Amino acid sequence: MAVTTDTASDERTTATDEAQVPRKQRTSGANVWFGVIAWIVGIAFFFPVFWMVLTSFKTEADAYTTTPKIIFEPTLEQYEGVFAAGIGPYLANSVAATVISTILVLLLGVPAAFALSLRPVQKTTDVLFFFISTKMLPVVAAIVPIYVVVNQIGMLDNIWTLIILYTGMNLPIAVWMMRSFFLEVPGELLEQASIDGAPLWRTLREIVLPIISPGIFATALICVIFAWNEFFFAVNLTAANAGTVPVFLVGFITSEGLYWAQLSAAATLAALPVVLAGWVAQNKLVQGLSFGAVK
């Protein structure tokens, strides 16, 4: 009787293993197809960037052909033309506006997010809605009063005008993002620090900020991207003195047509700082964007 029972048990185990084999094969096949689709989508998104960089090393004759040329003699002529056209001041203005506005956003956003999360105030929901509601107003609707005010105080074509506007533009998003990171800080740590007699500023500096540093890096990088790529305020409120890189790129679109190779070189130079910043901070960015996703 025992032998019969063992035999039946072995048969059930064998049947279960045989049933699991096709399931594993189907799962493996699905993973392969998902991988192939992911690669296709990734290449499709990356190809325009690759073609832009490739075109920047062509002459205008090679760039403006009916049949795209893959094989050509590379040249740095277009990059020399871009620097000769005076991209340097525009790059400096973009760097100044982006870096200073991002620092101001963090200096203002960290205390605000801390107060709205770990030290909430009355009607926190209303405060958060007020922050995000400032992003609901179309920029086109606000440009006329902003232009009038800036003109009256003599701040047209001034880099500090862009810094203030970029700070106000990115601050609501930064507060919302960093508040979600602050909410992931265990309350027991703050209670223990309070019992030990640590002041609020020391608790924030030595305990809270090291924990949420990936989230702060992610927030800062997003603010950098938004500020660096901003065009509407820059093109309407600046000219030669405070113009940024997006404004400089518009100069390559003339009534005579598009200079594809030189425009590609200028666009490559414009995109390079943000790409390098993202590449350097990619680990912090991934940690920050996934902060609190896994308990």
Secondary structure, 3 states (H helix, E strand, C coil): CHHHHHHHHHHHHHHHHHHHHHHHHHHHHHHHHHHHHHHHHHHHHHHHHHHHHHHHCCCHHHHCCCCCCCCCCCCCHHHHHHHHCCHHHHHHHHHHHHHHHHHHHHHHHHHHHHHHHCCCCCCHHHHHHHHHHCCCCCHHHHHHHHHHHHHHCCCCCCHHHHHHHHHHHHHHHHHHHHHHHHCCCCHHHHHHHHHCCCCHHHHHHHHHHHHHHHHHHHHHHHHHHHHHHCCHHHHHHCCCCCCCHHHHHHCCEECCEECHHHHHHHHHHHHHHHHHHHHHCHHHHHHHHCCCCCC
